[in-house]
Amino acid sequence: MPCSSVRRRAVEEREGYIATSRSEAKQKLAQVQRLEAELTEQLREARQQGQALILEAEQEVDKIYREALAAAQADAIATREKARREIEAQKDKALDSLKVEADRLGALIVHRLLAAR
């Protein structure tokens, strides 16, 4: 019987080892599942933060674009108005010059007509 008690003891030790190993494996599996859940949540949060950053950047780009467009339109309006004023001033100057020349030519014609009589 000593042989059977040795076997029994070996079997019991083996069963104890297997039970301990299974218990440790279950604990490790539970730990892995917790870590997986935590990492999944962190990934979800990171994706949300990334999307929020992208949205914020797009809004900032849109704001900068609108500001640049408004500034360009204001510059174009100012340039057009300045050009209009310059053209108007040159036109007035040309008309004044024509009036002076017309008055001078009119006086010259009158003078020559009177001199011709």
CORUR-V219503 format. One record per residue. N is the residue number from 1. OMEGA is omega as a letter, one per 30 degrees, with the letter a starting at -180 (NA if undefined). Layout:
n=(N | N)
omega=(OMEGA | OMEGA)
This chain:
n=(1 | 2 | 3 | 4 | 5 | 6 | 7 | 8 | 9 | 10 | 11 | 12 | 13 | 14 | 15 | 16 | 17 | 18 | 19 | 20 | 21 | 22 | 23 | 24 | 25 | 26 | 27 | 28 | 29 | 30 | 31 | 32 | 33 | 34 | 35 | 36 | 37 | 38 | 39 | 40 | 41 | 42 | 43 | 44 | 45 | 46 | 47 | 48 | 49 | 50 | 51 | 52 | 53 | 54 | 55 | 56 | 57 | 58 | 59 | 60 | 61 | 62 | 63 | 64 | 65 | 66 | 67 | 68 | 69 | 70 | 71 | 72 | 73 | 74 | 75 | 76 | 77 | 78 | 79 | 80 | 81 | 82 | 83 | 84 | 85 | 86 | 87 | 88 | 89 | 90 | 91 | 92 | 93 | 94 | 95 | 96 | 97 | 98 | 99 | 100 | 101 | 102 | 103 | 104 | 105 | 106 | 107 | 108 | 109 | 110 | 111 | 112 | 113 | 114 | 115 | 116 | 117)
omega=(a | a | a | l | l | l | a | l | l | l | l | l | l | l | l | l | l | l | l | l | l | l | l | l | l | l | l | l | l | l | l | l | l | l | l | l | l | l | l | l | l | l | l | l | l | l | l | l | l | l | l | l | l | l | l | l | l | l | l | l | l | l | a | l | a | l | l | l | l | l | l | l | l | l | l | l | a | l | l | a | l | l | l | l | l | l | l | l | l | l | l | l | l | l | l | l | l | l | l | a | l | l | a | l | l | l | l | l | l | a | l | l | l | l | a | a | NA)
